[in-house]
Amino acid sequence: MKARPMNSRTRRERRHDPDRSVMFWMLMSMAAPACAQLAMAVAMAAEGRWTFAVMMLPGLIGCIASFMLMRARRVRTDEPRTTSVTGDDAAGRAVTPMRSPSWTDVMGFGDDALSTWRRTVSRWLSERERAAVPGPVSQPAAIGIGIGDADADADGMDAGGASAPVVRFDLAAHGPHALVAGTTGSGKSALLIQWCLSLAVAHPPSRLVMVFLDFKGGATFRELERLPHAVGCVSDLDLDHAVRALNAIERELERRERLVAEAGVGQMDDMPDPPARLLVVVDEFNALRERLPDAVGRLTRLASLGRSLGMNLIACTQHPMGQVNAAMKANIALNVCLRVRDALQSSEMLGTGAAASIPPSMPGYGFGCDGGEAVPFRCVGGTDVAAVVDGIVAAAATCEPEPVRRLFSAPLPRTLPPPPAGLEPEGMAMRIGMWDDGVMIRPCDLPWREGVSIIVAAGRSRGKSTALARLSHELDRLGIPYAESLDDVPASAGAESAGRRVLVLDDADELLDPYGSDPRAARLAAMLTSRSVTVVAAVSSCRRLPDEDRFPVRIVMPTGDRATDLMAGIPAAALAQLGDDGHRIAGRAVLLDRGSARVVQLCHG
């Protein structure tokens, strides 16, 4: 049965013609400079400046020639394409309405997790065998079915009764990066989900991992977070977490550069045992660009170097024009365009305004173009994503015993309990909390060194006394006796065998104030200078911190005043990592030790 076109010719003539709009703006872009140069030539001739008037003529002729060349290219582009659309006007021709099979039918899976598990394990084993044989890397993913000519019916069958062909996108062959465009409701998110699922069932986590950047509230990849391939997922609801993801991507890119250089090969795929390929998927790239402007530069570097380092990017946006810079666009070879409102956007992606003719009533219809002909397709139908993910998770438990390494962790928690018994650090080290390097959080262990004094500086109600209590607890665990008053420390070194050479002082501002009136201050200063006693002290003001020679190890909690924090020794980079509310979090501090600065969250007990 012959399919009806989406719009009749008369309806297209009544509506705004996308191609006429494109030609109108092309004419205006050439006519404006041509008219300006013509006016300048006439003005020069009127004033008798014939030399300058003649000099304007080449520019005028160039504008006219450029317009004629663009017009000729446009005519060639608008010639009928028998493989992509139906109707009699290629640029405005509409895709054929048709029903699409479900993703499970296209992939040959059943409707339950058991069938997905069985098929996924089989495909992963086949992929491992194929990867063991040298050859080109491929990443085909079924994302829909092709839309045939007018001989295709609404069920996706051609005149001979055969099913419409499956459309597959291969990032390795067509990419290595892809740009997906489409207006709200066009089916972009569903396309991304099906794309990722198709890749997940074809490649085990040891061969492919994914990072999801969802700047549409976090709903798109909620189920995909459970995939064993997922090494990170962030949304625009937590920008600090999103920044960590970008830091991690940049760090991973540098790590792979080192691996390729050390292996002495030209690209990651030439290594004997390359790491898993990394796919970064961005939903709503325009929102990412607005919220985190520096992210564009980082992703541009990924686009430039990703091919040789086994890193792929899929960026999804509503407005492709002006959102993706020229450097990134130069490295994106695969364009996928669903319905867009403006024919200019469609032409930017496909070289034709056809995607602007898709009506809102047909979500999931689009075109794929890898630099050649724009191929129309229909995204596969609804899928029980949770059931598919359950099957993939079960497959990983069967044949992937080692879970993949997370690419980045969540930011430091706002509160941190003490470590459970038995998980304390080995050797003479004190577990004071967790520290953050901008990508991962790790246990913060402070080595115990005789004669190296420690000071905690924080304002009121910031966790100063709690931090001191934590250090005292760790001294008890290590079996190091200590005094809590200067009067309890023997004046003679002979008492050192009694283990009274460690002093823990809370509210030590007066004793450490060089202008204070406490007579014991001089004695304490002498102990610190000679390092005959290890002092663990806490002060409530960062303005009068003792010099670094007396207290080499400093735990400084920020005040929120940049000048004060810088004077206390916190580097500018650490202040930036702390963010705007770091000074409001009890126990959030910067550990300064031997020239290093670590942002830490101290245990509260």
C-alpha positions as CSV (number, residue, x, y, z in Angstrom):
1,M,0.0,0.0,0.0
2,K,1.4,3.3,-1.0
3,A,1.9,5.7,1.9
4,R,0.4,9.2,1.9
5,P,2.8,12.1,2.1
6,M,2.7,14.1,5.3
7,N,1.7,17.3,3.5
8,S,0.2,18.0,0.1
9,R,1.9,20.4,-2.3
10,T,-0.8,23.0,-1.9
11,R,-0.4,22.9,1.9
12,R,3.4,23.4,1.6
13,E,2.8,26.4,-0.7
14,R,0.4,27.9,1.8
15,R,2.9,27.5,4.6
16,H,6.3,29.0,4.8
17,D,8.5,27.2,2.3
18,P,11.8,26.3,4.1
19,D,13.9,26.3,0.9
20,R,12.6,29.7,-0.2
21,S,13.5,31.0,3.2
22,V,17.0,29.6,2.8
23,M,17.4,31.1,-0.6
24,F,16.0,34.4,0.6
25,W,18.6,34.7,3.3
26,M,21.3,33.6,0.9
27,L,20.3,36.4,-1.4
28,M,20.2,38.9,1.4
29,S,23.7,37.8,2.6
30,M,25.1,38.4,-0.8
31,A,23.0,41.4,-1.8
32,A,23.9,43.5,1.2
33,P,27.7,43.7,0.6
34,A,27.2,43.9,-3.1
35,C,24.9,46.9,-2.8
36,A,27.3,48.6,-0.3
37,Q,30.2,48.1,-2.7
38,L,28.1,49.4,-5.6
39,A,27.2,52.5,-3.7
40,M,30.8,53.2,-2.7
41,A,31.8,52.8,-6.4
42,V,29.2,55.3,-7.6
43,A,30.2,57.7,-4.8
44,M,33.8,57.5,-5.8
45,A,32.9,58.0,-9.5
46,A,30.8,61.0,-8.7
47,E,33.8,62.6,-6.9
48,G,36.0,61.8,-9.8
49,R,38.1,59.2,-7.9
50,W,38.0,56.8,-10.8
51,T,40.9,54.7,-9.5
52,F,39.1,53.9,-6.2
53,A,35.9,53.3,-8.1
54,V,37.6,50.7,-10.3
55,M,39.1,49.0,-7.3
56,M,35.6,48.4,-5.9
57,L,34.6,46.4,-9.0
58,P,36.4,43.1,-8.2
59,G,34.7,42.8,-4.9
60,L,31.3,43.5,-6.5
61,I,32.0,40.9,-9.2
62,G,33.1,38.4,-6.4
63,C,29.8,38.8,-4.5
64,I,27.8,38.1,-7.7
65,A,29.9,35.1,-8.6
66,S,29.6,33.7,-5.0
67,F,25.9,34.0,-5.1
68,M,25.7,32.3,-8.5
69,L,28.0,29.5,-7.2
70,M,25.8,28.9,-4.1
71,R,22.7,28.9,-6.2
72,A,24.2,26.3,-8.5
73,R,25.2,24.1,-5.5
74,R,21.7,24.5,-4.1
75,V,20.1,23.3,-7.3
76,R,22.3,20.2,-7.3
77,T,21.5,19.5,-3.6
78,D,17.8,19.8,-4.4
79,E,17.8,17.0,-7.0
80,P,15.6,14.1,-6.1
81,R,17.0,11.5,-3.7
82,T,15.3,8.2,-4.3
83,T,16.6,6.6,-1.0
84,S,15.5,9.2,1.5
85,V,12.1,10.9,1.1
86,T,8.9,10.7,-0.8
87,G,7.2,13.4,-3.0
88,D,8.4,15.6,-5.8
89,D,10.4,18.3,-4.0
90,A,13.5,16.9,-2.3
91,A,14.2,19.7,0.1
92,G,10.6,19.9,1.3
93,R,9.7,16.2,0.9
94,A,8.3,14.5,3.9
95,V,9.2,11.1,5.4
96,T,6.6,8.4,5.0
97,P,4.5,7.8,8.1
98,M,4.9,4.2,9.4
99,R,4.8,2.2,12.5
100,S,8.1,1.0,14.0
101,P,8.9,-2.3,15.7
102,S,10.1,-2.3,19.2
103,W,13.7,-2.2,20.2
104,T,13.6,-5.8,21.4
105,D,12.2,-7.0,18.1
106,V,14.9,-5.1,16.1
107,M,17.6,-6.5,18.4
108,G,16.2,-10.0,18.3
109,F,15.5,-10.0,22.1
110,G,12.5,-11.1,24.1
111,D,10.4,-8.9,26.3
112,D,11.9,-10.1,29.6
113,A,15.2,-9.7,31.4
114,L,16.0,-13.4,31.0
115,S,16.0,-13.2,27.3
116,T,18.1,-10.0,27.4
117,W,20.6,-11.7,29.7
118,R,21.0,-14.7,27.4
119,R,21.4,-12.7,24.2
120,T,23.7,-10.2,25.8
121,V,26.1,-12.9,27.1
122,S,26.2,-14.4,23.7
123,R,27.0,-11.1,22.0
124,W,29.6,-10.2,24.6
125,L,31.4,-13.5,24.0
126,S,31.3,-13.0,20.3
127,E,32.7,-9.5,20.7
128,R,35.6,-10.8,22.7
129,E,36.4,-13.3,20.1
130,R,36.2,-10.6,17.4
131,A,38.4,-8.2,19.4
132,A,41.1,-10.9,19.7
133,V,41.6,-10.8,15.9
134,P,43.4,-7.7,14.6
135,G,41.2,-5.5,12.5
136,P,39.3,-2.3,12.4
137,V,37.2,-1.3,15.4
138,S,33.5,-1.1,14.9
139,Q,30.7,0.1,17.1
140,P,27.4,-0.3,15.2
141,A,24.3,0.4,17.1
142,A,20.7,-0.2,15.9
143,I,18.7,3.0,16.4
144,G,15.7,2.5,14.1
145,I,14.4,1.3,10.8
146,G,14.9,2.9,7.4
147,I,12.1,4.8,5.7
148,G,11.7,3.4,2.2
149,D,10.2,5.1,-0.9
150,A,6.6,5.6,-1.6
151,D,6.3,1.8,-2.0
152,A,6.6,1.3,1.8
153,D,3.4,0.9,3.8
154,A,2.5,2.0,7.3
155,D,3.8,-1.2,8.8
156,G,7.3,-0.7,7.5
157,M,6.9,-3.3,4.7
158,D,7.9,-2.6,1.1
159,A,5.9,-3.7,-1.9
160,G,7.4,-7.2,-1.8
161,G,6.5,-7.7,1.8
162,A,10.0,-7.4,3.2
163,S,10.7,-5.6,6.4
164,A,12.3,-2.2,6.3
165,P,16.1,-2.3,6.8
166,V,17.5,-1.6,10.2
167,V,19.5,1.7,10.4
168,R,22.7,1.5,12.4
169,F,25.1,4.2,13.4
170,D,28.7,3.2,13.8
171,L,30.7,5.8,15.8
172,A,34.0,4.1,14.8
173,A,33.2,4.2,11.1
174,H,30.9,7.3,10.8
175,G,32.2,9.4,13.7
176,P,34.1,9.3,15.9
177,H,31.6,11.8,17.3
178,A,28.0,12.6,16.7
179,L,25.7,15.7,17.0
180,V,22.0,15.0,17.6
181,A,19.6,17.9,17.0
182,G,15.9,18.2,17.5
183,T,13.3,20.4,19.0
184,T,11.3,19.6,22.2
185,G,9.3,16.5,21.8
186,S,11.1,15.3,18.7
187,G,12.4,12.1,20.4
188,K,16.0,13.0,21.1
189,S,16.1,11.5,24.6
190,A,14.5,8.3,23.4
191,L,17.1,8.1,20.6
192,L,19.9,8.5,23.0
193,I,18.6,5.8,25.3
194,Q,18.1,3.3,22.5
195,W,21.6,4.1,21.1
196,C,23.2,3.5,24.5
197,L,21.3,0.2,25.1
198,S,22.3,-1.1,21.7
199,L,25.9,-0.4,22.4
200,A,25.6,-1.9,25.9
201,V,24.3,-5.3,24.7
202,A,26.9,-5.4,21.9
203,H,30.0,-4.6,24.0
204,P,31.0,-5.8,27.5
205,P,32.0,-3.2,30.1
206,S,35.6,-4.3,29.7
207,R,35.4,-3.0,26.1
208,L,33.1,0.0,26.5
209,V,32.3,2.4,29.3
210,M,30.0,5.4,29.3
211,V,29.7,8.8,31.0
212,F,26.3,10.6,31.0
213,L,26.0,14.4,31.3
214,D,22.2,15.1,31.6
215,F,21.5,18.8,31.6
216,K,17.7,18.3,31.4
217,G,17.1,17.5,35.0
218,G,18.5,14.0,35.2
219,A,15.5,12.1,34.0
220,T,16.9,10.9,30.6
221,F,19.6,8.6,32.0
222,R,18.1,7.6,35.3
223,E,17.7,3.9,34.3
224,L,21.0,3.9,32.4
225,E,22.9,4.8,35.5
226,R,22.5,1.1,36.6
227,L,24.3,-0.2,33.5
228,P,27.6,-1.9,34.4
229,H,29.1,0.2,31.6
230,A,28.2,3.5,33.4
231,V,31.3,5.0,35.1
232,G,29.6,8.3,35.9
233,C,26.3,10.2,35.6
234,V,25.6,13.9,36.5
235,S,22.9,16.4,35.9
236,D,22.5,20.2,36.0
237,L,20.9,19.9,39.5
238,D,24.4,19.5,41.0
239,L,26.9,21.6,39.1
240,D,29.7,20.7,41.5
241,H,29.2,17.1,40.5
242,A,29.2,18.1,36.8
243,V,32.5,19.9,37.2
244,R,34.0,16.8,38.6
245,A,32.8,14.8,35.6
246,L,34.5,17.3,33.2
247,N,37.7,17.2,35.4
248,A,37.6,13.4,35.2
249,I,37.2,13.4,31.4
250,E,40.1,15.7,31.0
251,R,42.3,13.6,33.4
252,E,41.3,10.4,31.5
253,L,42.2,12.1,28.2
254,E,45.7,12.9,29.6
255,R,46.1,9.4,31.0
256,R,45.4,7.9,27.6
257,E,47.8,10.2,25.9
258,R,50.5,8.9,28.3
259,L,49.6,5.3,27.6
260,V,49.8,5.8,23.8
261,A,53.1,7.5,24.1
262,E,54.6,4.9,26.5
263,A,53.4,2.1,24.1
264,G,55.0,3.8,21.1
265,V,51.9,3.5,18.9
266,G,49.9,6.0,16.9
267,Q,46.5,5.3,18.5
268,M,44.9,3.5,21.3
269,D,43.5,0.7,19.2
270,D,47.0,-0.3,18.2
271,M,48.0,-1.2,21.7
272,P,48.1,-4.9,22.6
273,D,45.6,-4.6,25.5
274,P,43.9,-1.2,25.1
275,P,41.6,0.2,27.9
276,A,37.9,0.2,27.3
277,R,36.6,2.8,24.8
278,L,34.9,5.7,26.6
279,L,31.7,7.2,25.3
280,V,30.6,10.6,26.7
281,V,26.9,11.3,26.1
282,V,25.6,14.9,26.6
283,D,21.9,15.6,26.7
284,E,21.0,19.3,26.1
285,F,24.4,20.6,25.1
286,N,23.1,24.1,24.9
287,A,22.2,24.1,28.7
288,L,25.6,22.7,29.5
289,R,27.2,25.5,27.6
290,E,25.2,28.1,29.4
291,R,25.7,26.7,32.9
292,L,29.3,25.7,32.5
293,P,30.9,27.8,29.8
294,D,34.4,26.4,30.2
295,A,33.0,22.9,29.5
296,V,33.0,23.7,25.8
297,G,36.7,24.0,25.6
298,R,37.2,20.7,27.4
299,L,34.8,18.8,25.2
300,T,36.4,20.5,22.1
301,R,39.7,18.9,23.2
302,L,38.0,15.6,23.5
303,A,36.5,15.9,20.0
304,S,40.0,16.8,18.6
305,L,41.9,14.0,20.2
306,G,39.2,11.4,20.9
307,R,39.6,9.4,17.7
308,S,43.2,8.2,18.5
309,L,42.5,7.8,22.2
310,G,39.4,5.6,22.0
311,M,37.0,8.4,23.3
312,N,33.7,9.2,21.6
313,L,31.2,12.0,22.1
314,I,27.5,12.2,21.4
315,A,26.2,15.7,21.9
316,C,22.5,16.4,21.8
317,T,21.0,19.9,21.5
318,Q,17.8,21.7,20.5
319,H,19.6,24.5,18.7
320,P,22.6,23.3,16.7
321,M,23.4,26.7,15.1
322,G,25.7,28.7,17.3
323,Q,26.0,26.2,20.1
324,V,28.8,24.0,18.7
325,N,32.0,25.9,17.9
326,A,33.8,25.5,14.6
327,A,36.7,23.5,16.2
328,M,34.3,20.9,17.6
329,K,32.1,20.8,14.5
330,A,35.2,20.1,12.4
331,N,35.7,16.8,14.3
332,I,32.0,15.7,14.3
333,A,31.3,13.7,11.2
334,L,27.9,12.2,12.1
335,N,24.9,14.5,12.2
336,V,21.5,13.2,13.3
337,C,18.6,15.6,12.9
338,L,15.1,15.0,14.1
339,R,12.4,17.5,13.7
340,V,13.6,21.1,13.9
341,R,11.6,24.3,13.6
342,D,13.9,26.2,11.3
343,A,15.0,25.1,7.8
344,L,18.3,26.8,8.4
345,Q,19.0,24.4,11.3
346,S,18.1,21.5,9.1
347,S,20.4,22.7,6.3
348,E,23.2,23.3,8.8
349,M,23.0,19.6,9.9
350,L,22.0,17.9,6.6
351,G,22.5,20.2,3.7
352,T,18.7,20.2,3.2
353,G,15.7,21.6,4.9
354,A,13.8,18.3,5.0
355,A,13.9,17.9,8.8
356,A,11.9,21.1,9.2
357,S,9.0,19.4,7.3
358,I,8.5,16.7,9.9
359,P,5.3,17.5,11.8
360,P,5.1,17.4,15.6
361,S,2.7,14.4,15.3
362,M,5.6,12.2,14.2
363,P,8.2,12.1,17.0
364,G,11.2,9.9,16.4
365,Y,11.5,10.6,12.6
366,G,14.8,12.0,11.5
367,F,17.7,11.9,9.2
368,G,21.3,10.7,9.6
369,C,24.1,12.2,7.6
370,D,27.8,11.3,7.8
371,G,28.9,13.8,5.1
372,G,27.1,12.1,2.2
373,E,23.5,11.6,1.6
374,A,20.9,12.2,4.4
375,V,19.2,8.9,5.2
376,P,15.7,9.0,6.8
377,F,14.9,6.7,9.6
378,R,12.3,6.1,12.3
379,C,13.5,5.5,15.8
380,V,12.5,2.1,17.3
381,G,9.4,2.0,19.4
382,G,8.9,1.9,23.1
383,T,11.1,-0.3,25.3
384,D,10.9,-1.5,28.8
385,V,14.3,0.1,29.7
386,A,14.3,-1.2,33.2
387,A,13.9,-4.8,32.1
388,V,16.7,-4.5,29.5
389,V,19.0,-3.0,32.0
390,D,18.2,-5.8,34.5
391,G,19.2,-8.3,31.8
392,I,22.5,-6.4,31.1
393,V,23.3,-6.2,34.8
394,A,22.7,-10.0,35.1
395,A,25.0,-10.6,32.1
396,A,27.8,-8.6,33.7
397,A,27.4,-10.6,36.9
398,T,27.8,-13.7,34.8
399,C,30.8,-12.9,32.7
400,E,32.3,-9.7,34.0
401,P,33.6,-10.5,37.5
402,E,35.5,-7.3,37.9
403,P,33.4,-4.1,38.0
404,V,34.7,-1.2,36.0
405,R,36.5,1.6,37.8
406,R,34.4,4.7,38.4
407,L,35.7,7.7,36.4
408,F,34.8,10.1,39.2
409,S,33.1,10.1,42.6
410,A,30.5,12.3,44.2
411,P,31.8,15.4,46.0
412,L,32.7,15.4,49.6
413,P,29.8,14.8,51.9
414,R,28.7,17.6,54.2
415,T,29.1,15.3,57.2
416,L,31.4,12.4,57.7
417,P,31.2,9.7,60.5
418,P,34.3,8.1,61.9
419,P,35.6,5.0,60.1
420,P,34.3,1.7,61.4
421,A,36.5,-0.4,63.6
422,G,38.9,-2.4,61.6
423,L,39.1,0.0,58.7
424,E,41.7,2.4,60.2
425,P,44.9,3.1,58.4
426,E,47.9,0.8,58.8
427,G,51.1,2.0,60.5
428,M,51.6,5.3,62.4
429,A,48.9,7.3,60.6
430,M,45.8,9.1,61.8
431,R,42.6,8.9,59.8
432,I,41.1,12.4,60.1
433,G,38.6,12.3,57.3
434,M,38.3,12.2,53.5
435,W,40.1,14.4,50.9
436,D,39.1,15.5,47.5
437,D,41.4,16.0,44.5
438,G,38.6,17.4,42.3
439,V,37.8,14.1,40.7
440,M,37.8,11.4,43.4
441,I,37.5,11.4,47.2
442,R,39.9,9.2,49.2
443,P,40.7,8.6,52.9
444,C,42.8,11.4,54.4
445,D,45.5,9.8,56.5
446,L,47.9,12.1,58.4
447,P,51.2,10.4,59.2
448,W,52.4,10.8,62.8
449,R,55.8,12.4,62.9
450,E,57.6,13.1,66.2
451,G,58.3,16.8,66.7
452,V,56.0,17.9,63.8
453,S,53.3,19.9,65.4
454,I,49.7,20.2,64.1
455,I,47.4,23.2,64.4
456,V,43.7,23.4,63.7
457,A,42.4,26.9,62.8
458,A,38.7,27.6,62.6
459,G,36.1,30.1,63.7
460,R,33.4,29.5,66.2
461,S,30.9,26.6,65.5
462,R,33.0,25.4,62.6
463,G,34.1,22.1,64.1
464,K,37.4,23.1,65.6
465,S,37.0,21.2,68.9
466,T,35.5,18.2,67.1
467,A,38.6,18.0,64.9
468,L,40.8,18.2,68.0
469,A,38.8,15.5,69.6
470,R,39.3,13.3,66.5
471,L,43.1,13.8,66.6
472,S,43.0,12.9,70.3
473,H,41.1,9.7,69.5
474,E,43.6,8.7,66.9
475,L,46.5,9.3,69.4
476,D,44.7,7.0,71.8
477,R,44.3,4.4,69.0
478,L,48.0,4.6,68.2
479,G,48.9,4.2,71.9
480,I,50.5,7.7,72.1
481,P,50.0,9.2,75.6
482,Y,49.5,13.0,75.7
483,A,48.9,15.8,78.1
484,E,46.0,18.3,77.8
485,S,47.6,21.1,79.8
486,L,50.9,22.8,79.5
487,D,51.4,22.3,83.3
488,D,51.2,18.5,82.8
489,V,54.2,18.5,80.4
490,P,57.5,17.9,82.3
491,A,60.0,20.7,81.9
492,S,62.9,18.2,81.7
493,A,63.6,15.9,78.7
494,G,64.3,13.1,81.1
495,A,60.6,12.6,81.5
496,E,60.3,11.7,77.8
497,S,60.3,8.0,78.7
498,A,57.1,8.6,80.6
499,G,55.4,9.5,77.3
500,R,54.4,13.0,78.3
501,R,56.0,14.7,75.3
502,V,52.8,15.2,73.4
503,L,50.6,18.2,74.2
504,V,46.9,18.6,73.0
505,L,45.6,22.2,73.5
506,D,42.1,23.5,72.8
507,D,41.5,27.3,72.6
508,A,45.2,28.0,72.5
509,D,44.9,31.5,71.0
510,E,46.3,33.2,74.1
511,L,49.2,30.8,74.5
512,L,50.2,31.2,70.8
513,D,49.7,35.0,70.7
514,P,53.1,36.6,70.5
515,Y,51.6,39.7,72.1
516,G,49.7,37.9,74.8
517,S,50.1,38.4,78.5
518,D,50.1,34.7,79.5
519,P,53.4,33.9,81.1
520,R,53.3,30.3,79.8
521,A,53.5,31.5,76.2
522,A,57.3,31.9,76.3
523,R,57.7,28.3,77.5
524,L,55.4,27.0,74.8
525,A,57.3,29.0,72.2
526,A,60.6,27.4,73.3
527,M,59.1,23.9,73.1
528,L,57.9,24.6,69.5
529,T,61.2,26.1,68.5
530,S,63.3,23.1,69.8
531,R,60.6,20.6,68.8
532,S,61.1,18.9,72.1
533,V,57.3,18.5,72.4
534,T,54.8,17.6,69.7
535,V,51.9,20.1,70.0
536,V,48.4,19.5,68.6
537,A,46.6,22.8,69.1
538,A,43.4,24.5,68.0
539,V,42.8,28.2,67.6
540,S,39.7,30.2,66.8
541,S,41.3,32.9,64.7
542,C,43.1,32.5,61.4
543,R,44.5,36.0,61.5
544,R,47.3,35.1,64.0
545,L,48.4,31.7,62.9
546,P,51.9,30.9,64.1
547,D,54.5,30.6,61.4
548,E,55.0,27.4,59.4
549,D,58.2,26.5,61.2
550,R,56.4,26.0,64.4
551,F,53.4,24.2,63.0
552,P,54.4,22.5,59.7
553,V,51.0,20.7,59.5
554,R,47.9,23.0,59.4
555,I,44.2,22.3,59.1
556,V,42.6,25.5,58.2
557,M,38.8,26.0,57.9
558,P,37.9,28.8,55.5
559,T,36.3,31.9,56.8
560,G,34.5,33.0,53.6
561,D,36.7,36.2,53.4
562,R,39.1,35.6,50.5
563,A,41.9,37.9,51.7
564,T,41.9,36.3,55.2
565,D,41.9,32.8,53.8
566,L,44.8,33.6,51.4
567,M,46.8,35.1,54.3
568,A,46.1,31.9,56.3
569,G,47.9,29.9,53.5
570,I,45.0,28.5,51.5
571,P,45.9,28.5,47.8
572,A,43.6,30.2,45.3
573,A,43.0,26.8,43.6
574,A,41.8,25.2,46.9
575,L,39.5,28.2,47.5
576,A,38.0,27.7,44.1
577,Q,37.5,24.0,44.8
578,L,35.8,24.8,48.1
579,G,33.1,26.8,46.3
580,D,30.8,29.5,47.6
581,D,29.5,27.5,50.6
582,G,32.7,25.8,51.7
583,H,33.0,28.1,54.7
584,R,29.5,27.2,55.8
585,I,30.1,23.5,56.1
586,A,31.2,22.3,59.5
587,G,34.4,20.3,59.3
588,R,35.3,21.4,55.7
589,A,38.9,22.4,55.7
590,V,42.2,22.6,53.8
591,L,45.1,20.4,55.0
592,L,48.4,22.1,54.4
593,D,51.4,19.8,54.8
594,R,54.8,20.1,53.2
595,G,53.8,22.3,50.4
596,S,50.6,20.4,49.4
597,A,47.0,21.6,49.9
598,R,44.1,19.1,50.2
599,V,40.5,20.0,50.5
600,V,39.2,17.7,53.3
601,Q,36.0,16.9,55.2
602,L,36.9,16.0,58.8
603,C,35.2,13.2,60.7
604,H,32.7,14.5,63.2
605,G,33.6,12.1,65.9
